[in-house]
Amino acid sequence: MAASRLSPATLTLKQFIRRQQVLLLYRRILQTIRQVPNDSDRKYLKDWAREEFKRNKSATEEASPTTEAQDLKEANGIVTTTGVRSIRVREFSLDGL
């Protein structure tokens, strides 16, 4: 069998899709944080999000079929992992997270 021309660092299709989902999630989090009216709260949330993503940067867990089905349901708004659909920050509602 011929050797693959792809380098070992090349992502599989599932890894590529998961990476795109994570980047989209990060962008959405930052967009939502921009709506927070208080500067110190906004800075705290931005720093928190950045640190959490950095902390989990090396995570390599592949999604199981169960996880993928849950992700699809969440994306379609059928269920949420935490059951929370809105967050209030000092009387400011961030609906639709």
Z-matrix of the N, CA and C atoms (Angstrom, degrees):
N
C 1 1.448
C 2 1.526 1 108.71
N 3 1.309 2 117.79 1 137.37
C 4 1.456 3 123.14 2 -178.18
C 5 1.528 4 110.66 3 -72.65
N 6 1.301 5 114.56 4 147.11
C 7 1.472 6 119.72 5 178.46
C 8 1.526 7 109.37 6 -73.64
N 9 1.305 8 114.94 7 148.87
C 10 1.466 9 120.66 8 179.57
C 11 1.523 10 110.10 9 -70.38
N 12 1.315 11 116.69 10 143.06
C 13 1.462 12 121.13 11 177.10
C 14 1.522 13 112.01 12 -82.82
N 15 1.315 14 117.27 13 -9.67
C 16 1.463 15 121.15 14 -178.92
C 17 1.519 16 110.12 15 -78.96
N 18 1.317 17 116.14 16 141.28
C 19 1.464 18 119.95 17 177.10
C 20 1.517 19 109.12 18 -71.43
N 21 1.329 20 117.95 19 156.70
C 22 1.466 21 120.31 20 179.76
C 23 1.531 22 113.13 21 -60.16
N 24 1.324 23 118.34 22 -22.37
C 25 1.463 24 121.96 23 -178.89
C 26 1.530 25 112.60 24 -82.56
N 27 1.324 26 117.82 25 -5.13
C 28 1.457 27 121.17 26 -179.36
C 29 1.534 28 110.05 27 -68.24
N 30 1.329 29 115.52 28 135.77
C 31 1.463 30 121.21 29 -178.66
C 32 1.524 31 110.94 30 -79.79
N 33 1.318 32 115.48 31 146.24
C 34 1.457 33 119.52 32 170.99
C 35 1.523 34 107.34 33 -75.02
N 36 1.323 35 116.36 34 169.77
C 37 1.459 36 120.24 35 179.37
C 38 1.526 37 110.90 36 -60.39
N 39 1.342 38 117.59 37 -43.99
C 40 1.463 39 121.03 38 179.25
C 41 1.524 40 111.25 39 -62.31
N 42 1.341 41 116.31 40 -41.26
C 43 1.460 42 119.83 41 179.01
C 44 1.522 43 111.03 42 -65.60
N 45 1.320 44 116.11 43 -40.76
C 46 1.463 45 120.63 44 179.07
C 47 1.532 46 110.89 45 -62.43
N 48 1.322 47 116.06 46 -45.59
C 49 1.471 48 120.54 47 -179.90
C 50 1.520 49 110.31 48 -64.16
N 51 1.337 50 117.26 49 -43.53
C 52 1.470 51 120.54 50 178.92
C 53 1.531 52 110.10 51 -62.08
N 54 1.327 53 116.94 52 -40.38
C 55 1.464 54 120.66 53 178.61
C 56 1.527 55 110.67 54 -61.52
N 57 1.326 56 116.63 55 -42.67
C 58 1.456 57 120.60 56 178.70
C 59 1.528 58 111.04 57 -64.34
N 60 1.329 59 116.78 58 -38.21
C 61 1.467 60 120.52 59 178.04
C 62 1.532 61 110.82 60 -64.75
N 63 1.326 62 116.59 61 -41.15
C 64 1.462 63 120.86 62 179.44
C 65 1.526 64 110.36 63 -65.34
N 66 1.325 65 117.15 64 -43.21
C 67 1.462 66 120.05 65 178.26
C 68 1.522 67 111.49 66 -63.46
N 69 1.321 68 116.99 67 -39.94
C 70 1.464 69 120.74 68 177.61
C 71 1.529 70 110.57 69 -64.04
N 72 1.323 71 116.33 70 -42.15
C 73 1.462 72 120.64 71 177.40
C 74 1.527 73 110.27 72 -60.74
N 75 1.317 74 117.44 73 -44.84
C 76 1.460 75 121.62 74 179.91
C 77 1.535 76 110.82 75 -61.00
N 78 1.328 77 116.16 76 -44.70
C 79 1.470 78 119.86 77 178.07
C 80 1.522 79 111.49 78 -61.46
N 81 1.329 80 117.13 79 -43.37
C 82 1.470 81 120.85 80 179.74
C 83 1.524 82 111.36 81 -64.23
N 84 1.321 83 116.40 82 -39.45
C 85 1.463 84 119.95 83 177.71
C 86 1.517 85 109.93 84 -61.95
N 87 1.333 86 117.09 85 -46.76
C 88 1.467 87 120.15 86 -179.85
C 89 1.532 88 111.50 87 -64.99
N 90 1.324 89 117.93 88 -38.09
C 91 1.461 90 120.74 89 177.35
C 92 1.524 91 110.82 90 -63.15
N 93 1.311 92 116.20 91 -40.50
C 94 1.461 93 120.71 92 179.47
C 95 1.525 94 110.65 93 -68.26
N 96 1.316 95 116.47 94 -40.60
C 97 1.462 96 120.76 95 179.62
C 98 1.526 97 110.72 96 -62.16
N 99 1.319 98 117.07 97 -34.23
C 100 1.478 99 120.14 98 178.80
C 101 1.523 100 112.32 99 -60.78
N 102 1.322 101 117.59 100 -20.85
C 103 1.466 102 121.47 101 -179.05
C 104 1.527 103 112.70 102 -83.39
N 105 1.324 104 117.76 103 -9.77
C 106 1.462 105 121.18 104 -179.76
C 107 1.525 106 108.11 105 -71.03
N 108 1.325 107 118.24 106 124.82
C 109 1.466 108 120.88 107 -173.47
C 110 1.533 109 115.01 108 -72.18
N 111 1.321 110 118.46 109 -32.14
C 112 1.460 111 120.97 110 -176.09
C 113 1.527 112 110.78 111 -83.57
N 114 1.347 113 116.79 112 125.83
C 115 1.465 114 121.53 113 -177.19
C 116 1.524 115 113.04 114 -59.37
N 117 1.323 116 117.04 115 -44.13
C 118 1.466 117 119.21 116 -177.54
C 119 1.529 118 111.13 117 -68.45
N 120 1.330 119 117.72 118 -38.02
C 121 1.465 120 120.49 119 176.01
C 122 1.527 121 110.70 120 -64.74
N 123 1.322 122 115.91 121 -41.98
C 124 1.458 123 121.03 122 179.86
C 125 1.532 124 110.35 123 -61.74
N 126 1.341 125 116.66 124 -45.00
C 127 1.464 126 120.50 125 179.20
C 128 1.522 127 110.82 126 -63.92
N 129 1.343 128 116.82 127 -43.64
C 130 1.466 129 120.48 128 179.12
C 131 1.527 130 110.86 129 -59.58
N 132 1.335 131 117.39 130 -47.25
C 133 1.462 132 121.23 131 -178.18
C 134 1.533 133 111.57 132 -65.76
N 135 1.318 134 116.51 133 -39.06
C 136 1.467 135 120.28 134 179.08
C 137 1.529 136 110.61 135 -64.95
N 138 1.341 137 116.29 136 -44.92
C 139 1.466 138 120.51 137 178.04
C 140 1.525 139 111.06 138 -63.03
N 141 1.342 140 115.47 139 -41.32
C 142 1.460 141 119.83 140 179.22
C 143 1.534 142 110.83 141 -61.44
N 144 1.324 143 116.70 142 -47.89
C 145 1.468 144 120.80 143 -179.25
C 146 1.527 145 110.45 144 -61.20
N 147 1.318 146 116.30 145 -45.54
C 148 1.468 147 120.48 146 -179.57
C 149 1.526 148 110.76 147 -59.92
N 150 1.323 149 117.33 148 -46.23
C 151 1.459 150 121.03 149 -178.78
C 152 1.530 151 112.03 150 -65.55
N 153 1.318 152 117.38 151 -39.58
C 154 1.465 153 120.39 152 179.14
C 155 1.527 154 111.10 153 -64.56
N 156 1.321 155 116.73 154 -41.42
C 157 1.457 156 119.05 155 178.98
C 158 1.525 157 110.82 156 -69.09
N 159 1.325 158 117.64 157 -38.09
C 160 1.467 159 120.43 158 176.09
C 161 1.522 160 110.73 159 -64.01
N 162 1.335 161 116.10 160 -42.50
C 163 1.458 162 120.96 161 -177.88
C 164 1.526 163 111.06 162 -62.50
N 165 1.305 164 117.00 163 -33.20
C 166 1.462 165 121.17 164 -178.08
C 167 1.522 166 113.64 165 -101.04
N 168 1.317 167 116.82 166 12.50
C 169 1.459 168 121.53 167 -176.62
C 170 1.527 169 112.96 168 -58.13
N 171 1.303 170 117.02 169 -36.70
C 172 1.463 171 119.52 170 -175.85
C 173 1.528 172 112.91 171 -90.43
N 174 1.313 173 118.44 172 7.27
C 175 1.468 174 120.88 173 179.12
C 176 1.521 175 109.29 174 -62.78
N 177 1.316 176 115.68 175 133.27
C 178 1.463 177 120.28 176 -177.40
C 179 1.515 178 112.44 177 -123.09
N 180 1.310 179 117.77 178 10.70
C 181 1.454 180 121.31 179 -178.22
C 182 1.528 181 110.22 180 -61.16
N 183 1.303 182 114.55 181 124.27
C 184 1.452 183 119.91 182 176.02
C 185 1.525 184 108.68 183 -82.00
N 186 1.295 185 116.90 184 147.05
C 187 1.458 186 121.02 185 179.57
C 188 1.523 187 109.88 186 -74.20
N 189 1.307 188 115.87 187 135.83
C 190 1.461 189 120.78 188 175.65
C 191 1.529 190 108.15 189 -85.05
N 192 1.315 191 118.55 190 164.69
C 193 1.474 192 119.64 191 176.73
C 194 1.521 193 112.43 192 -55.83
N 195 1.340 194 116.51 193 -36.07
C 196 1.465 195 120.28 194 178.26
C 197 1.522 196 110.39 195 -64.41
N 198 1.333 197 116.83 196 -44.16
C 199 1.461 198 121.66 197 179.09
C 200 1.514 199 110.73 198 -63.58
N 201 1.330 200 116.93 199 -42.44
C 202 1.455 201 120.35 200 179.73
C 203 1.525 202 111.21 201 -63.68
N 204 1.324 203 117.49 202 -40.50
C 205 1.465 204 120.85 203 177.94
C 206 1.529 205 109.82 204 -64.34
N 207 1.329 206 117.24 205 -40.89
C 208 1.466 207 121.44 206 177.83
C 209 1.528 208 109.85 207 -63.43
N 210 1.334 209 117.01 208 -42.56
C 211 1.463 210 120.95 209 178.78
C 212 1.522 211 111.04 210 -59.68
N 213 1.327 212 117.23 211 -42.21
C 214 1.460 213 120.94 212 179.23
C 215 1.521 214 111.29 213 -63.66
N 216 1.331 215 116.37 214 -42.70
C 217 1.461 216 120.06 215 178.58
C 218 1.520 217 111.04 216 -62.85
N 219 1.334 218 116.48 217 -42.27
C 220 1.463 219 120.23 218 179.02
C 221 1.525 220 110.60 219 -65.09
N 222 1.326 221 116.72 220 -42.03
C 223 1.459 222 120.59 221 -179.42
C 224 1.523 223 111.45 222 -62.47
N 225 1.316 224 116.71 223 -31.79
C 226 1.463 225 121.26 224 179.40
C 227 1.517 226 112.46 225 -88.46
N 228 1.334 227 117.13 226 2.05
C 229 1.450 228 120.86 227 176.94
C 230 1.520 229 114.29 228 76.86
N 231 1.330 230 117.33 229 15.63
C 232 1.455 231 120.46 230 -178.57
C 233 1.528 232 110.36 231 -75.79
N 234 1.318 233 116.38 232 -43.71
C 235 1.465 234 120.82 233 178.71
C 236 1.524 235 109.31 234 -139.42
N 237 1.295 236 115.97 235 162.87
C 238 1.455 237 121.02 236 171.60
C 239 1.514 238 107.42 237 -126.75
N 240 1.323 239 116.52 238 148.58
C 241 1.455 240 120.92 239 -178.37
C 242 1.517 241 110.90 240 -61.45
N 243 1.309 242 116.90 241 -43.81
C 244 1.459 243 120.51 242 -176.00
C 245 1.515 244 112.55 243 -94.80
N 246 1.319 245 117.27 244 -13.24
C 247 1.447 246 120.28 245 -177.01
C 248 1.517 247 111.99 246 81.94
N 249 1.326 248 117.83 247 2.15
C 250 1.459 249 122.13 248 -179.30
C 251 1.522 250 108.23 249 -99.34
N 252 1.318 251 116.62 250 125.90
C 253 1.461 252 120.24 251 179.48
C 254 1.520 253 112.20 252 -109.40
N 255 1.315 254 118.62 253 -7.35
C 256 1.456 255 120.26 254 177.00
C 257 1.518 256 109.54 255 -148.01
N 258 1.306 257 115.29 256 154.51
C 259 1.457 258 122.02 257 179.51
C 260 1.519 259 107.50 258 -127.52
N 261 1.303 260 116.28 259 137.00
C 262 1.462 261 120.07 260 176.29
C 263 1.516 262 108.79 261 -108.83
N 264 1.306 263 115.47 262 126.96
C 265 1.455 264 121.38 263 176.09
C 266 1.513 265 107.06 264 -122.72
N 267 1.321 266 115.63 265 105.70
C 268 1.457 267 121.45 266 -179.33
C 269 1.519 268 111.93 267 47.78
N 270 1.290 269 116.20 268 57.29
C 271 1.464 270 124.05 269 177.84
C 272 1.532 271 113.67 270 66.32
N 273 1.333 272 117.24 271 23.22
C 274 1.446 273 121.62 272 178.83
C 275 1.525 274 107.48 273 -119.65
N 276 1.308 275 118.31 274 117.29
C 277 1.455 276 121.97 275 -175.19
C 278 1.515 277 111.16 276 -90.45
N 279 1.325 278 115.86 277 132.56
C 280 1.453 279 121.83 278 175.45
C 281 1.526 280 107.54 279 -114.67
N 282 1.310 281 116.33 280 77.27
C 283 1.453 282 121.81 281 -177.41
C 284 1.512 283 110.93 282 -75.35
N 285 1.306 284 115.82 283 152.70
C 286 1.456 285 121.72 284 172.70
C 287 1.507 286 115.42 285 85.80
N 288 1.320 287 118.67 286 21.60
C 289 1.464 288 119.27 287 177.54
C 290 1.472 289 111.01 288 -73.32
